[in-house]
Amino acid sequence: MSKYDDIIMLEHPEPDPTKHPRMSRRDRAAQFAPFAALTGFGDIISETSELHDAEF
């Protein structure tokens, strides 16, 4: 007998839609969209890479 046997087979509770309406797919996707935390960092890496490749 494990610690969670009494709850392991219960259904997942659904929130009350009047209190917690579902987020639109567009808004939800925007939460997980990539962002540039370090703006300009990619340009510096590309420039350094070009300089390094030019030496060899």
All heavy atoms as atom14 arrays in JSON, in Angstrom:
{
  "sequence": "MSKYDDIIMLEHPEPDPTKHPRMSRRDRAAQFAPFAALTGFGDIISETSELHDAEF",
  "atom14_mask": [
    [1, 1, 1, 1, 1, 1, 1, 1, 0, 0, 0, 0, 0, 0],
    [1, 1, 1, 1, 1, 1, 0, 0, 0, 0, 0, 0, 0, 0],
    [1, 1, 1, 1, 1, 1, 1, 1, 1, 0, 0, 0, 0, 0],
    [1, 1, 1, 1, 1, 1, 1, 1, 1, 1, 1, 1, 0, 0],
    [1, 1, 1, 1, 1, 1, 1, 1, 0, 0, 0, 0, 0, 0],
    [1, 1, 1, 1, 1, 1, 1, 1, 0, 0, 0, 0, 0, 0],
    [1, 1, 1, 1, 1, 1, 1, 1, 0, 0, 0, 0, 0, 0],
    [1, 1, 1, 1, 1, 1, 1, 1, 0, 0, 0, 0, 0, 0],
    [1, 1, 1, 1, 1, 1, 1, 1, 0, 0, 0, 0, 0, 0],
    [1, 1, 1, 1, 1, 1, 1, 1, 0, 0, 0, 0, 0, 0],
    [1, 1, 1, 1, 1, 1, 1, 1, 1, 0, 0, 0, 0, 0],
    [1, 1, 1, 1, 1, 1, 1, 1, 1, 1, 0, 0, 0, 0],
    [1, 1, 1, 1, 1, 1, 1, 0, 0, 0, 0, 0, 0, 0],
    [1, 1, 1, 1, 1, 1, 1, 1, 1, 0, 0, 0, 0, 0],
    [1, 1, 1, 1, 1, 1, 1, 0, 0, 0, 0, 0, 0, 0],
    [1, 1, 1, 1, 1, 1, 1, 1, 0, 0, 0, 0, 0, 0],
    [1, 1, 1, 1, 1, 1, 1, 0, 0, 0, 0, 0, 0, 0],
    [1, 1, 1, 1, 1, 1, 1, 0, 0, 0, 0, 0, 0, 0],
    [1, 1, 1, 1, 1, 1, 1, 1, 1, 0, 0, 0, 0, 0],
    [1, 1, 1, 1, 1, 1, 1, 1, 1, 1, 0, 0, 0, 0],
    [1, 1, 1, 1, 1, 1, 1, 0, 0, 0, 0, 0, 0, 0],
    [1, 1, 1, 1, 1, 1, 1, 1, 1, 1, 1, 0, 0, 0],
    [1, 1, 1, 1, 1, 1, 1, 1, 0, 0, 0, 0, 0, 0],
    [1, 1, 1, 1, 1, 1, 0, 0, 0, 0, 0, 0, 0, 0],
    [1, 1, 1, 1, 1, 1, 1, 1, 1, 1, 1, 0, 0, 0],
    [1, 1, 1, 1, 1, 1, 1, 1, 1, 1, 1, 0, 0, 0],
    [1, 1, 1, 1, 1, 1, 1, 1, 0, 0, 0, 0, 0, 0],
    [1, 1, 1, 1, 1, 1, 1, 1, 1, 1, 1, 0, 0, 0],
    [1, 1, 1, 1, 1, 0, 0, 0, 0, 0, 0, 0, 0, 0],
    [1, 1, 1, 1, 1, 0, 0, 0, 0, 0, 0, 0, 0, 0],
    [1, 1, 1, 1, 1, 1, 1, 1, 1, 0, 0, 0, 0, 0],
    [1, 1, 1, 1, 1, 1, 1, 1, 1, 1, 1, 0, 0, 0],
    [1, 1, 1, 1, 1, 0, 0, 0, 0, 0, 0, 0, 0, 0],
    [1, 1, 1, 1, 1, 1, 1, 0, 0, 0, 0, 0, 0, 0],
    [1, 1, 1, 1, 1, 1, 1, 1, 1, 1, 1, 0, 0, 0],
    [1, 1, 1, 1, 1, 0, 0, 0, 0, 0, 0, 0, 0, 0],
    [1, 1, 1, 1, 1, 0, 0, 0, 0, 0, 0, 0, 0, 0],
    [1, 1, 1, 1, 1, 1, 1, 1, 0, 0, 0, 0, 0, 0],
    [1, 1, 1, 1, 1, 1, 1, 0, 0, 0, 0, 0, 0, 0],
    [1, 1, 1, 1, 0, 0, 0, 0, 0, 0, 0, 0, 0, 0],
    [1, 1, 1, 1, 1, 1, 1, 1, 1, 1, 1, 0, 0, 0],
    [1, 1, 1, 1, 0, 0, 0, 0, 0, 0, 0, 0, 0, 0],
    [1, 1, 1, 1, 1, 1, 1, 1, 0, 0, 0, 0, 0, 0],
    [1, 1, 1, 1, 1, 1, 1, 1, 0, 0, 0, 0, 0, 0],
    [1, 1, 1, 1, 1, 1, 1, 1, 0, 0, 0, 0, 0, 0],
    [1, 1, 1, 1, 1, 1, 0, 0, 0, 0, 0, 0, 0, 0],
    [1, 1, 1, 1, 1, 1, 1, 1, 1, 0, 0, 0, 0, 0],
    [1, 1, 1, 1, 1, 1, 1, 0, 0, 0, 0, 0, 0, 0],
    [1, 1, 1, 1, 1, 1, 0, 0, 0, 0, 0, 0, 0, 0],
    [1, 1, 1, 1, 1, 1, 1, 1, 1, 0, 0, 0, 0, 0],
    [1, 1, 1, 1, 1, 1, 1, 1, 0, 0, 0, 0, 0, 0],
    [1, 1, 1, 1, 1, 1, 1, 1, 1, 1, 0, 0, 0, 0],
    [1, 1, 1, 1, 1, 1, 1, 1, 0, 0, 0, 0, 0, 0],
    [1, 1, 1, 1, 1, 0, 0, 0, 0, 0, 0, 0, 0, 0],
    [1, 1, 1, 1, 1, 1, 1, 1, 1, 0, 0, 0, 0, 0],
    [1, 1, 1, 1, 1, 1, 1, 1, 1, 1, 1, 0, 0, 0]
  ],
  "atom14_positions": [
    [[0.85, -1.18, 0.0], [0.0, 0.0, 0.0], [0.89, 1.24, 0.0], [1.77, 1.39, 0.83], [-0.9, -0.03, 1.23], [-1.75, 1.18, 1.38], [-3.41, 0.66, 1.76], [-4.25, 2.16, 1.54], [0.0, 0.0, 0.0], [0.0, 0.0, 0.0], [0.0, 0.0, 0.0], [0.0, 0.0, 0.0], [0.0, 0.0, 0.0], [0.0, 0.0, 0.0]],
    [[0.66, 2.1, -0.96], [1.48, 3.31, -1.04], [0.75, 4.5, -0.43], [-0.43, 4.44, -0.1], [1.86, 3.62, -2.49], [0.78, 4.17, -3.17], [0.0, 0.0, 0.0], [0.0, 0.0, 0.0], [0.0, 0.0, 0.0], [0.0, 0.0, 0.0], [0.0, 0.0, 0.0], [0.0, 0.0, 0.0], [0.0, 0.0, 0.0], [0.0, 0.0, 0.0]],
    [[1.47, 5.57, -0.33], [0.98, 6.79, 0.31], [-0.24, 7.4, -0.4], [-1.08, 8.03, 0.23], [2.15, 7.77, 0.31], [1.94, 9.06, 1.02], [3.25, 9.83, 0.99], [3.12, 11.21, 1.56], [4.38, 11.93, 1.55], [0.0, 0.0, 0.0], [0.0, 0.0, 0.0], [0.0, 0.0, 0.0], [0.0, 0.0, 0.0], [0.0, 0.0, 0.0]],
    [[-0.34, 7.2, -1.73], [-1.38, 7.87, -2.52], [-2.43, 6.92, -3.09], [-3.17, 7.29, -3.99], [-0.73, 8.67, -3.65], [0.23, 9.71, -3.14], [1.61, 9.54, -3.28], [-0.23, 10.85, -2.51], [2.49, 10.5, -2.8], [0.64, 11.81, -2.03], [2.0, 11.63, -2.18], [2.86, 12.58, -1.7], [0.0, 0.0, 0.0], [0.0, 0.0, 0.0]],
    [[-2.52, 5.73, -2.59], [-3.51, 4.77, -3.11], [-4.94, 5.28, -3.02], [-5.77, 4.94, -3.86], [-3.41, 3.43, -2.37], [-2.25, 2.58, -2.88], [-1.74, 2.9, -3.97], [-1.88, 1.61, -2.21], [0.0, 0.0, 0.0], [0.0, 0.0, 0.0], [0.0, 0.0, 0.0], [0.0, 0.0, 0.0], [0.0, 0.0, 0.0], [0.0, 0.0, 0.0]],
    [[-5.25, 6.09, -2.02], [-6.62, 6.56, -1.86], [-7.03, 7.61, -2.89], [-8.21, 7.83, -3.13], [-6.84, 7.11, -0.45], [-5.93, 8.28, -0.13], [-4.83, 8.38, -0.73], [-6.3, 9.09, 0.74], [0.0, 0.0, 0.0], [0.0, 0.0, 0.0], [0.0, 0.0, 0.0], [0.0, 0.0, 0.0], [0.0, 0.0, 0.0], [0.0, 0.0, 0.0]],
    [[-6.08, 8.25, -3.55], [-6.43, 9.31, -4.51], [-5.96, 9.03, -5.93], [-6.31, 9.74, -6.85], [-5.85, 10.68, -4.06], [-4.32, 10.64, -4.04], [-6.44, 11.1, -2.75], [-3.69, 12.0, -3.88], [0.0, 0.0, 0.0], [0.0, 0.0, 0.0], [0.0, 0.0, 0.0], [0.0, 0.0, 0.0], [0.0, 0.0, 0.0], [0.0, 0.0, 0.0]],
    [[-5.21, 7.98, -6.12], [-4.57, 7.74, -7.42], [-5.58, 7.54, -8.56], [-5.33, 7.94, -9.69], [-3.57, 6.57, -7.35], [-2.62, 6.6, -8.53], [-4.28, 5.24, -7.27], [-1.59, 7.68, -8.45], [0.0, 0.0, 0.0], [0.0, 0.0, 0.0], [0.0, 0.0, 0.0], [0.0, 0.0, 0.0], [0.0, 0.0, 0.0], [0.0, 0.0, 0.0]],
    [[-6.75, 6.98, -8.29], [-7.72, 6.69, -9.35], [-8.83, 7.73, -9.43], [-9.78, 7.57, -10.19], [-8.32, 5.3, -9.16], [-7.3, 4.17, -9.25], [-6.38, 4.16, -10.8], [-7.63, 3.65, -11.93], [0.0, 0.0, 0.0], [0.0, 0.0, 0.0], [0.0, 0.0, 0.0], [0.0, 0.0, 0.0], [0.0, 0.0, 0.0], [0.0, 0.0, 0.0]],
    [[-8.75, 8.82, -8.69], [-9.78, 9.85, -8.75], [-9.68, 10.63, -10.06], [-8.59, 10.76, -10.63], [-9.63, 10.83, -7.58], [-9.89, 10.28, -6.19], [-9.64, 11.37, -5.15], [-11.3, 9.74, -6.08], [0.0, 0.0, 0.0], [0.0, 0.0, 0.0], [0.0, 0.0, 0.0], [0.0, 0.0, 0.0], [0.0, 0.0, 0.0], [0.0, 0.0, 0.0]],
    [[-10.8, 11.14, -10.53], [-10.8, 11.95, -11.75], [-10.16, 13.31, -11.46], [-10.22, 13.82, -10.34], [-12.22, 12.17, -12.24], [-12.86, 10.93, -12.82], [-14.23, 11.23, -13.4], [-14.43, 12.36, -13.91], [-15.08, 10.34, -13.35], [0.0, 0.0, 0.0], [0.0, 0.0, 0.0], [0.0, 0.0, 0.0], [0.0, 0.0, 0.0], [0.0, 0.0, 0.0]],
    [[-9.57, 13.87, -12.48], [-8.97, 15.19, -12.35], [-10.08, 16.23, -12.21], [-11.0, 16.28, -13.03], [-8.12, 15.51, -13.58], [-7.45, 16.84, -13.53], [-6.35, 17.09, -12.74], [-7.74, 18.01, -14.13], [-5.99, 18.36, -12.88], [-6.83, 18.93, -13.73], [0.0, 0.0, 0.0], [0.0, 0.0, 0.0], [0.0, 0.0, 0.0], [0.0, 0.0, 0.0]],
    [[-10.02, 17.08, -11.18], [-11.08, 18.07, -11.02], [-10.99, 19.18, -12.06], [-9.9, 19.63, -12.43], [-10.82, 18.64, -9.62], [-9.38, 18.39, -9.37], [-9.02, 17.15, -10.13], [0.0, 0.0, 0.0], [0.0, 0.0, 0.0], [0.0, 0.0, 0.0], [0.0, 0.0, 0.0], [0.0, 0.0, 0.0], [0.0, 0.0, 0.0], [0.0, 0.0, 0.0]],
    [[-12.13, 19.6, -12.57], [-12.19, 20.69, -13.53], [-12.57, 21.97, -12.79], [-13.47, 21.96, -11.96], [-13.22, 20.41, -14.63], [-12.8, 19.34, -15.6], [-11.61, 19.74, -16.45], [-11.5, 20.93, -16.83], [-10.8, 18.86, -16.74], [0.0, 0.0, 0.0], [0.0, 0.0, 0.0], [0.0, 0.0, 0.0], [0.0, 0.0, 0.0], [0.0, 0.0, 0.0]],
    [[-11.9, 23.09, -13.08], [-12.23, 24.33, -12.39], [-13.6, 24.87, -12.84], [-14.07, 24.57, -13.93], [-11.13, 25.29, -12.82], [-10.58, 24.72, -14.07], [-10.79, 23.24, -14.0], [0.0, 0.0, 0.0], [0.0, 0.0, 0.0], [0.0, 0.0, 0.0], [0.0, 0.0, 0.0], [0.0, 0.0, 0.0], [0.0, 0.0, 0.0], [0.0, 0.0, 0.0]],
    [[-14.19, 25.67, -12.0], [-15.47, 26.3, -12.31], [-15.24, 27.35, -13.4], [-14.51, 28.31, -13.2], [-16.02, 26.96, -11.04], [-17.36, 27.64, -11.26], [-17.86, 27.61, -12.4], [-17.9, 28.2, -10.3], [0.0, 0.0, 0.0], [0.0, 0.0, 0.0], [0.0, 0.0, 0.0], [0.0, 0.0, 0.0], [0.0, 0.0, 0.0], [0.0, 0.0, 0.0]],
    [[-15.83, 27.17, -14.6], [-15.57, 28.1, -15.71], [-16.05, 29.53, -15.44], [-15.59, 30.46, -16.09], [-16.3, 27.5, -16.9], [-17.21, 26.46, -16.36], [-16.73, 26.09, -14.99], [0.0, 0.0, 0.0], [0.0, 0.0, 0.0], [0.0, 0.0, 0.0], [0.0, 0.0, 0.0], [0.0, 0.0, 0.0], [0.0, 0.0, 0.0], [0.0, 0.0, 0.0]],
    [[-16.96, 29.71, -14.49], [-17.4, 31.07, -14.19], [-16.36, 31.82, -13.37], [-16.25, 33.03, -13.43], [-18.74, 31.07, -13.44], [-18.59, 30.35, -12.21], [-19.84, 30.45, -14.27], [0.0, 0.0, 0.0], [0.0, 0.0, 0.0], [0.0, 0.0, 0.0], [0.0, 0.0, 0.0], [0.0, 0.0, 0.0], [0.0, 0.0, 0.0], [0.0, 0.0, 0.0]],
    [[-15.57, 31.08, -12.6], [-14.53, 31.7, -11.77], [-13.16, 31.69, -12.47], [-12.35, 32.58, -12.26], [-14.42, 30.97, -10.44], [-15.63, 31.13, -9.57], [-15.45, 30.4, -8.26], [-16.71, 30.52, -7.4], [-16.59, 29.72, -6.18], [0.0, 0.0, 0.0], [0.0, 0.0, 0.0], [0.0, 0.0, 0.0], [0.0, 0.0, 0.0], [0.0, 0.0, 0.0]],
    [[-12.92, 30.65, -13.25], [-11.63, 30.5, -13.94], [-11.88, 30.16, -15.4], [-11.79, 29.0, -15.8], [-10.81, 29.39, -13.28], [-10.55, 29.6, -11.84], [-9.59, 30.5, -11.41], [-11.11, 29.07, -10.73], [-9.58, 30.49, -10.08], [-10.49, 29.64, -9.65], [0.0, 0.0, 0.0], [0.0, 0.0, 0.0], [0.0, 0.0, 0.0], [0.0, 0.0, 0.0]],
    [[-12.22, 31.15, -16.23], [-12.48, 30.85, -17.65], [-11.22, 30.33, -18.35], [-10.1, 30.68, -17.97], [-12.92, 32.19, -18.22], [-12.44, 33.21, -17.27], [-12.31, 32.56, -15.93], [0.0, 0.0, 0.0], [0.0, 0.0, 0.0], [0.0, 0.0, 0.0], [0.0, 0.0, 0.0], [0.0, 0.0, 0.0], [0.0, 0.0, 0.0], [0.0, 0.0, 0.0]],
    [[-11.44, 29.5, -19.33], [-10.32, 28.94, -20.09], [-9.62, 30.03, -20.89], [-10.25, 30.94, -21.42], [-10.8, 27.87, -21.05], [-11.34, 26.65, -20.34], [-10.64, 25.43, -20.85], [-11.13, 24.26, -20.17], [-10.32, 23.45, -19.51], [-9.04, 23.7, -19.47], [-10.78, 22.39, -18.92], [0.0, 0.0, 0.0], [0.0, 0.0, 0.0], [0.0, 0.0, 0.0]],
    [[-8.31, 29.93, -20.97], [-7.5, 30.87, -21.73], [-7.6, 30.49, -23.21], [-7.65, 29.31, -23.55], [-6.05, 30.77, -21.26], [-5.14, 31.78, -21.86], [-3.43, 31.61, -21.28], [-3.6, 32.13, -19.61], [0.0, 0.0, 0.0], [0.0, 0.0, 0.0], [0.0, 0.0, 0.0], [0.0, 0.0, 0.0], [0.0, 0.0, 0.0], [0.0, 0.0, 0.0]],
    [[-7.62, 31.48, -24.09], [-7.68, 31.18, -25.52], [-6.37, 30.51, -25.94], [-5.33, 30.67, -25.31], [-7.88, 32.46, -26.33], [-6.7, 33.24, -26.33], [0.0, 0.0, 0.0], [0.0, 0.0, 0.0], [0.0, 0.0, 0.0], [0.0, 0.0, 0.0], [0.0, 0.0, 0.0], [0.0, 0.0, 0.0], [0.0, 0.0, 0.0], [0.0, 0.0, 0.0]],
    [[-6.44, 29.76, -27.02], [-5.23, 29.09, -27.51], [-4.14, 30.1, -27.87], [-2.97, 29.86, -27.67], [-5.56, 28.22, -28.72], [-6.31, 26.97, -28.37], [-6.53, 26.13, -29.62], [-7.28, 24.96, -29.3], [-6.79, 23.72, -29.44], [-5.58, 23.55, -29.9], [-7.53, 22.68, -29.12], [0.0, 0.0, 0.0], [0.0, 0.0, 0.0], [0.0, 0.0, 0.0]],
    [[-4.56, 31.22, -28.42], [-3.61, 32.25, -28.82], [-2.87, 32.82, -27.6], [-1.66, 32.95, -27.6], [-4.33, 33.36, -29.57], [-3.44, 34.46, -30.04], [-4.27, 35.57, -30.7], [-3.42, 36.55, -31.28], [-3.19, 36.69, -32.56], [-3.78, 35.9, -33.42], [-2.38, 37.62, -33.0], [0.0, 0.0, 0.0], [0.0, 0.0, 0.0], [0.0, 0.0, 0.0]],
    [[-3.62, 33.13, -26.55], [-3.01, 33.65, -25.33], [-2.13, 32.61, -24.66], [-1.06, 32.92, -24.14], [-4.08, 34.13, -24.35], [-4.79, 35.38, -24.82], [-4.26, 36.07, -25.73], [-5.88, 35.67, -24.3], [0.0, 0.0, 0.0], [0.0, 0.0, 0.0], [0.0, 0.0, 0.0], [0.0, 0.0, 0.0], [0.0, 0.0, 0.0], [0.0, 0.0, 0.0]],
    [[-2.56, 31.37, -24.66], [-1.78, 30.3, -24.05], [-0.47, 30.09, -24.82], [0.59, 29.92, -24.22], [-2.58, 29.01, -24.01], [-1.87, 27.9, -23.31], [-2.84, 26.8, -22.91], [-2.15, 25.67, -22.37], [-1.68, 25.59, -21.13], [-1.83, 26.6, -20.33], [-1.07, 24.5, -20.72], [0.0, 0.0, 0.0], [0.0, 0.0, 0.0], [0.0, 0.0, 0.0]],
    [[-0.54, 30.12, -26.14], [0.66, 29.94, -26.95], [1.64, 31.08, -26.71], [2.86, 30.87, -26.69], [0.29, 29.86, -28.42], [0.0, 0.0, 0.0], [0.0, 0.0, 0.0], [0.0, 0.0, 0.0], [0.0, 0.0, 0.0], [0.0, 0.0, 0.0], [0.0, 0.0, 0.0], [0.0, 0.0, 0.0], [0.0, 0.0, 0.0], [0.0, 0.0, 0.0]],
    [[1.12, 32.29, -26.51], [1.99, 33.44, -26.29], [2.79, 33.29, -25.0], [3.92, 33.79, -24.9], [1.17, 34.73, -26.24], [0.0, 0.0, 0.0], [0.0, 0.0, 0.0], [0.0, 0.0, 0.0], [0.0, 0.0, 0.0], [0.0, 0.0, 0.0], [0.0, 0.0, 0.0], [0.0, 0.0, 0.0], [0.0, 0.0, 0.0], [0.0, 0.0, 0.0]],
    [[2.26, 32.57, -24.03], [2.98, 32.34, -22.78], [4.25, 31.55, -23.01], [5.24, 31.73, -22.31], [2.13, 31.55, -21.79], [1.14, 32.34, -21.04], [0.52, 31.51, -19.94], [0.29, 30.31, -20.09], [0.24, 32.16, -18.84], [0.0, 0.0, 0.0], [0.0, 0.0, 0.0], [0.0, 0.0, 0.0], [0.0, 0.0, 0.0], [0.0, 0.0, 0.0]],
    [[4.22, 30.64, -23.96], [5.32, 29.73, -24.18], [6.16, 30.09, -25.42], [7.04, 29.34, -25.79], [4.81, 28.3, -24.29], [4.1, 27.86, -23.05], [2.73, 27.85, -22.97], [4.82, 27.49, -21.93], [2.07, 27.47, -21.82], [4.19, 27.11, -20.77], [2.82, 27.1, -20.71], [0.0, 0.0, 0.0], [0.0, 0.0, 0.0], [0.0, 0.0, 0.0]],
    [[5.86, 31.22, -26.03], [6.61, 31.64, -27.21], [8.05, 32.0, -26.81], [8.28, 32.5, -25.71], [5.93, 32.84, -27.86], [0.0, 0.0, 0.0], [0.0, 0.0, 0.0], [0.0, 0.0, 0.0], [0.0, 0.0, 0.0], [0.0, 0.0, 0.0], [0.0, 0.0, 0.0], [0.0, 0.0, 0.0], [0.0, 0.0, 0.0], [0.0, 0.0, 0.0]],
    [[8.99, 31.72, -27.66], [10.37, 32.08, -27.34], [10.54, 33.59, -27.27], [9.82, 34.35, -27.91], [11.17, 31.49, -28.49], [10.2, 31.28, -29.59], [8.85, 31.1, -28.97], [0.0, 0.0, 0.0], [0.0, 0.0, 0.0], [0.0, 0.0, 0.0], [0.0, 0.0, 0.0], [0.0, 0.0, 0.0], [0.0, 0.0, 0.0], [0.0, 0.0, 0.0]],
    [[11.49, 34.01, -26.49], [11.77, 35.43, -26.39], [13.29, 35.6, -26.28], [14.02, 34.67, -25.95], [11.08, 36.05, -25.17], [11.57, 35.52, -23.86], [12.53, 36.22, -23.14], [11.09, 34.33, -23.35], [12.99, 35.73, -21.94], [11.55, 33.85, -22.15], [12.48, 34.54, -21.44], [0.0, 0.0, 0.0], [0.0, 0.0, 0.0], [0.0, 0.0, 0.0]],
    [[13.77, 36.78, -26.6], [15.19, 37.07, -26.55], [15.51, 37.72, -25.21], [15.36, 38.92, -25.03], [15.59, 37.98, -27.71], [0.0, 0.0, 0.0], [0.0, 0.0, 0.0], [0.0, 0.0, 0.0], [0.0, 0.0, 0.0], [0.0, 0.0, 0.0], [0.0, 0.0, 0.0], [0.0, 0.0, 0.0], [0.0, 0.0, 0.0], [0.0, 0.0, 0.0]],
    [[15.93, 36.91, -24.25], [16.25, 37.43, -22.92], [17.47, 38.33, -22.99], [17.59, 39.3, -22.25], [16.48, 36.29, -21.95], [0.0, 0.0, 0.0], [0.0, 0.0, 0.0], [0.0, 0.0, 0.0], [0.0, 0.0, 0.0], [0.0, 0.0, 0.0], [0.0, 0.0, 0.0], [0.0, 0.0, 0.0], [0.0, 0.0, 0.0], [0.0, 0.0, 0.0]],
    [[18.39, 38.0, -23.86], [19.61, 38.79, -24.02], [19.61, 39.38, -25.42], [20.15, 38.8, -26.35], [20.85, 37.92, -23.81], [20.94, 37.22, -22.45], [22.1, 36.25, -22.43], [21.09, 38.25, -21.34], [0.0, 0.0, 0.0], [0.0, 0.0, 0.0], [0.0, 0.0, 0.0], [0.0, 0.0, 0.0], [0.0, 0.0, 0.0], [0.0, 0.0, 0.0]],
    [[19.0, 40.52, -25.59], [18.91, 41.12, -26.92], [20.3, 41.49, -27.42], [21.13, 42.02, -26.68], [18.02, 42.38, -26.91], [18.52, 43.28, -25.94], [16.59, 42.01, -26.58], [0.0, 0.0, 0.0], [0.0, 0.0, 0.0], [0.0, 0.0, 0.0], [0.0, 0.0, 0.0], [0.0, 0.0, 0.0], [0.0, 0.0, 0.0], [0.0, 0.0, 0.0]],
    [[20.55, 41.18, -28.67], [21.84, 41.48, -29.28], [22.88, 40.41, -29.07], [23.94, 40.43, -29.7], [0.0, 0.0, 0.0], [0.0, 0.0, 0.0], [0.0, 0.0, 0.0], [0.0, 0.0, 0.0], [0.0, 0.0, 0.0], [0.0, 0.0, 0.0], [0.0, 0.0, 0.0], [0.0, 0.0, 0.0], [0.0, 0.0, 0.0], [0.0, 0.0, 0.0]],
    [[22.62, 39.45, -28.2], [23.59, 38.41, -27.91], [23.85, 37.53, -29.13], [24.98, 37.15, -29.41], [23.11, 37.57, -26.73], [24.15, 36.65, -26.16], [25.29, 37.15, -25.57], [23.98, 35.28, -26.2], [26.25, 36.31, -25.04], [24.93, 34.44, -25.68], [26.06, 34.95, -25.09], [0.0, 0.0, 0.0], [0.0, 0.0, 0.0], [0.0, 0.0, 0.0]],
    [[22.8, 37.23, -29.88], [22.96, 36.41, -31.09], [23.84, 37.09, -32.12], [24.64, 36.44, -32.79], [0.0, 0.0, 0.0], [0.0, 0.0, 0.0], [0.0, 0.0, 0.0], [0.0, 0.0, 0.0], [0.0, 0.0, 0.0], [0.0, 0.0, 0.0], [0.0, 0.0, 0.0], [0.0, 0.0, 0.0], [0.0, 0.0, 0.0], [0.0, 0.0, 0.0]],
    [[23.72, 38.41, -32.24], [24.56, 39.16, -33.18], [26.03, 39.09, -32.77], [26.92, 38.94, -33.61], [24.12, 40.63, -33.23], [22.72, 40.79, -33.8], [22.29, 39.89, -34.56], [22.08, 41.8, -33.48], [0.0, 0.0, 0.0], [0.0, 0.0, 0.0], [0.0, 0.0, 0.0], [0.0, 0.0, 0.0], [0.0, 0.0, 0.0], [0.0, 0.0, 0.0]],
    [[26.3, 39.19, -31.49], [27.68, 39.12, -30.98], [28.27, 37.74, -31.25], [29.43, 37.62, -31.67], [27.73, 39.46, -29.48], [27.35, 40.92, -29.28], [29.1, 39.17, -28.89], [27.14, 41.31, -27.83], [0.0, 0.0, 0.0], [0.0, 0.0, 0.0], [0.0, 0.0, 0.0], [0.0, 0.0, 0.0], [0.0, 0.0, 0.0], [0.0, 0.0, 0.0]],
    [[27.49, 36.7, -31.04], [27.97, 35.34, -31.3], [28.27, 35.16, -32.78], [29.3, 34.61, -33.15], [26.94, 34.3, -30.82], [26.86, 34.31, -29.3], [27.28, 32.91, -31.33], [25.8, 33.43, -28.71], [0.0, 0.0, 0.0], [0.0, 0.0, 0.0], [0.0, 0.0, 0.0], [0.0, 0.0, 0.0], [0.0, 0.0, 0.0], [0.0, 0.0, 0.0]],
    [[27.38, 35.66, -33.64], [27.61, 35.54, -35.09], [28.87, 36.29, -35.5], [29.68, 35.78, -36.29], [26.42, 36.09, -35.86], [25.28, 35.32, -35.61], [0.0, 0.0, 0.0], [0.0, 0.0, 0.0], [0.0, 0.0, 0.0], [0.0, 0.0, 0.0], [0.0, 0.0, 0.0], [0.0, 0.0, 0.0], [0.0, 0.0, 0.0], [0.0, 0.0, 0.0]],
    [[29.05, 37.48, -34.99], [30.23, 38.29, -35.32], [31.51, 37.6, -34.85], [32.49, 37.53, -35.59], [30.1, 39.66, -34.67], [31.23, 40.6, -35.02], [31.06, 41.96, -34.36], [29.9, 42.38, -34.16], [32.1, 42.58, -34.06], [0.0, 0.0, 0.0], [0.0, 0.0, 0.0], [0.0, 0.0, 0.0], [0.0, 0.0, 0.0], [0.0, 0.0, 0.0]],
    [[31.49, 37.07, -33.64], [32.66, 36.38, -33.11], [32.95, 35.14, -33.94], [34.12, 34.84, -34.23], [32.42, 35.99, -31.63], [32.12, 37.16, -30.89], [33.63, 35.32, -31.04], [0.0, 0.0, 0.0], [0.0, 0.0, 0.0], [0.0, 0.0, 0.0], [0.0, 0.0, 0.0], [0.0, 0.0, 0.0], [0.0, 0.0, 0.0], [0.0, 0.0, 0.0]],
    [[31.91, 34.44, -34.34], [32.08, 33.25, -35.15], [32.72, 33.6, -36.51], [33.62, 32.9, -36.98], [30.74, 32.56, -35.37], [30.88, 31.46, -36.23], [0.0, 0.0, 0.0], [0.0, 0.0, 0.0], [0.0, 0.0, 0.0], [0.0, 0.0, 0.0], [0.0, 0.0, 0.0], [0.0, 0.0, 0.0], [0.0, 0.0, 0.0], [0.0, 0.0, 0.0]],
    [[32.26, 34.68, -37.11], [32.82, 35.12, -38.4], [34.29, 35.48, -38.24], [35.11, 35.15, -39.08], [32.03, 36.28, -38.94], [30.63, 35.9, -39.41], [29.78, 37.12, -39.75], [30.33, 38.25, -39.8], [28.57, 36.93, -39.97], [0.0, 0.0, 0.0], [0.0, 0.0, 0.0], [0.0, 0.0, 0.0], [0.0, 0.0, 0.0], [0.0, 0.0, 0.0]],
    [[34.64, 36.19, -37.18], [36.02, 36.57, -36.94], [36.89, 35.34, -36.71], [38.01, 35.25, -37.21], [36.13, 37.51, -35.72], [35.52, 38.88, -35.89], [35.53, 39.63, -34.56], [36.26, 39.69, -36.95], [0.0, 0.0, 0.0], [0.0, 0.0, 0.0], [0.0, 0.0, 0.0], [0.0, 0.0, 0.0], [0.0, 0.0, 0.0], [0.0, 0.0, 0.0]],
    [[36.37, 34.39, -35.97], [37.12, 33.16, -35.71], [37.33, 32.36, -36.99], [38.42, 31.87, -37.25], [36.38, 32.31, -34.68], [37.06, 31.02, -34.35], [38.2, 30.96, -33.59], [36.77, 29.75, -34.7], [38.58, 29.72, -33.48], [37.72, 28.95, -34.13], [0.0, 0.0, 0.0], [0.0, 0.0, 0.0], [0.0, 0.0, 0.0], [0.0, 0.0, 0.0]],
    [[36.28, 32.24, -37.82], [36.39, 31.5, -39.07], [37.34, 32.17, -40.04], [38.03, 31.5, -40.82], [35.01, 31.35, -39.71], [34.11, 30.4, -38.93], [34.63, 29.65, -38.08], [32.87, 30.43, -39.17], [0.0, 0.0, 0.0], [0.0, 0.0, 0.0], [0.0, 0.0, 0.0], [0.0, 0.0, 0.0], [0.0, 0.0, 0.0], [0.0, 0.0, 0.0]],
    [[37.42, 33.5, -40.0], [38.31, 34.23, -40.91], [39.76, 33.98, -40.57], [40.64, 34.07, -41.45], [37.99, 35.72, -40.82], [0.0, 0.0, 0.0], [0.0, 0.0, 0.0], [0.0, 0.0, 0.0], [0.0, 0.0, 0.0], [0.0, 0.0, 0.0], [0.0, 0.0, 0.0], [0.0, 0.0, 0.0], [0.0, 0.0, 0.0], [0.0, 0.0, 0.0]],
    [[40.07, 33.66, -39.33], [41.46, 33.42, -38.91], [41.97, 32.09, -39.44], [43.16, 31.89, -39.59], [41.56, 33.46, -37.38], [41.35, 34.83, -36.8], [41.41, 34.82, -35.28], [41.66, 33.75, -34.69], [41.16, 35.88, -34.69], [0.0, 0.0, 0.0], [0.0, 0.0, 0.0], [0.0, 0.0, 0.0], [0.0, 0.0, 0.0], [0.0, 0.0, 0.0]],
    [[41.07, 31.14, -39.71], [41.51, 29.8, -40.12], [41.25, 29.56, -41.53], [40.75, 29.68, -42.37], [40.81, 28.74, -39.27], [41.25, 28.8, -37.84], [40.46, 29.42, -36.88], [42.45, 28.26, -37.44], [40.84, 29.46, -35.56], [42.85, 28.31, -36.12], [42.03, 28.92, -35.17], [0.0, 0.0, 0.0], [0.0, 0.0, 0.0], [0.0, 0.0, 0.0]]
  ]
}
